[in-house]
Amino acid sequence: MKYVQEFRDPQKAQGLLQQIEVLGQQLTQSRPGPIKIMEVCGGHTHSIFKYGLESLLPSTVELVHGPGCPVCIMPKGRLDDAIALAQNPNVILATFGDVMRVPGSKQSLLQAKAEGADIRMVYSPLDALAIAQKHPDREIVFFAIGFETTAPSTALTVLQAERQGIKNFSLFCNHVLVVPALEALLSNPDLQLDGFIGPGHVSMVIGARPYQVIAQRYRKPVTISGFEPLDILQSLWMVLRQLAEGRCEVENQYARLVQEQGNLVALEAMAKVFTVREQFEWRGLGDIPASGFKMHPDYAHFDAEAKFTLPHRQVADHKACACGEILKGVKKPWECKVFGTGCTPEHPIGACMVSSEGACAAYYKYGRAQTAPELVSR
């Protein structure tokens, strides 16, 4: 297919892999262990395993999977808040499908729905707004989730609700920001990273500039990447080339879609509807300052947290679940003792096994036999 196969050319991939091997050998001559590059985005993790890229890399280069799955980083306490909203008889909770199976402290949204809560799966916040128009006698709450990728569509929906005078619509806002999460990772002494493959979809919105803090303050190179095999391999090569040349910069491999200044219309909508929280809890990473959005005071009448009383509890993860360590990049999924046995996509214990962007789900679907052969017989 034109414009797809060009990004999956085996000969070009082999050429990039040869250059990656040369750079990897050069960089590890004077240091122990492999060069560790984190792909931040869960979409990149999915592509890496779908196309078998990790198994093609030399032993001198290791990919570390980051906290770029918005479903996976949602803490149990926030899920419990969403369930509490849905159990209000006057509320219809609208949510994306992959959120419904994530376990809270006692049950998931799907289980709450089975017990009678009015929870409806939608494909966009506009679907939730349409439900509000059809049910003026009910309060419709949209479970807003995602990085800066999905935040603009949520913001634009709020602006449309305001224009149309729809008053029975509100957000349970859980949008999060990628750069503060990277800073939190770099402050973790247990995790030694050499550079980042930056997220493509988020960067289409925010642009390349916000990553300058990672390159300048933390001295880690960043390459924003597309999602095809050659995109990822070229981005990895670009990070390694920076390391070999002693540079720490933000480079944009995904220039066909990502602009330096980002999407100005999207940024304007977000700035109007949202403001940054003082802190937000991330699964596995704890409270990260300035890492999430909340409703701007001018739009407080669309804020479900202002309209309703919620538990707002912090809840620890299941003791057997290593999701927190996996999201921090400290562990690989197959190092979790319940991976592929007690925890599967059909019966997840942790959030990383639920979403298709979760590292555990990617390992289970594509990389289980390659990465942890001892698990095949289980």
C-alpha positions, 0 to 999 in steps of 0.5 A: 500500500502506498505511503505505508510500505515505504515505512516497512522496507526490510532493506532500509531496516537492515541498514538502520540496524547495522548502524545501531549496532555500530553505535551501540558497540562504540558507546558501550566500550567504556561502560558496563551494561547496555545503552538504555533508551525509553520509548515513552508512548504505549503506542510505540511499545505496541509497534515495537512488539508487533513488528518484532523490533526489540528482538532485532536489536543488538545486546548493547542497546536496551529498550525500556518501556515508559508510562505512556499508556493513559489507562495504565497510569490511572490510580485505583483511587481515581477509578473508585471515584468514577465508580462512585459517580456511576453509582449515583442514580441520577448520573450516566457515566460515559467512558472509553471502552478500555477504561471499563475493565481496569480494576479499582480497589473492589471492582471495575467499571464493567462490574459496576455496570453489571450491577446496575450502574448506568455506564455507557461506552463512547468513542469521543466526548462528543458522544457523551455530549449527545447523551446529555442532549437526549437525557436532559433529566440526568447528569452526564459525566464524561470520564476524561482520560488521556495525555495531551493527545485527547485533551483538545477534543475534551476541551472543544466538547466543553466549549461546544456544550457552553455554546449550546447551553447544555448544563447537565454535562460535566467532566471527571477530568483525568488528563495528564501531562507527559513532560512532568512524568519524564522529569519524575522518572529522571529523579528516580535513582533506581532507573538509569536512562540514557535517552528517550524516544518521544511520543508522536501523538502527544507531540502533534499537540504540544510540539517539540519545545516542551521537551527542551527541559529534558535535554537541557536540564537533565542532559538526556537526548530526545527524538520524537518518533512516528509509529512505523518500524522505520520511524522507530528504528531511525529515532533510536539511531538518532538518539544513539548518534546524539550520545556518540557525538556528546549532544543532548538535543530534541530532534524531530523524526516525525516532522511529517506531522509534528511541528516545533510549536505544536497545534496552536488551535488545540493548545488554545482550547486546552488553555481556555478550558483547563488549568494545571493541578498542583499535583496528580497521582500516577500509578507507580509514580505517586504524586507528580507536581504539575502533571495533570489538568483540572477544570479552569475556574471559568468552567467549574460548572462543567467539573464533576468533582465540584458537582459531586462528593467523591471518596478521593482515596489513595489505594495501593495496588494489588501486592502481586501486581508489578504494574508500578515498577513496569510503568517506571521502567524498573521491571519488564512485564515477564518479571511480574510473578502473575504475568500470563498466569494470574493476570491475563487480558481476559482476567487482568489484575493490573492496568498494564494488561488491560489497554492495548497500549499497556506493556504487559498486554503488548508482551502477552500478545506479541512478545511472550514467547520471545522474551520469557520462553519459560512462560510458554509452558505455563 
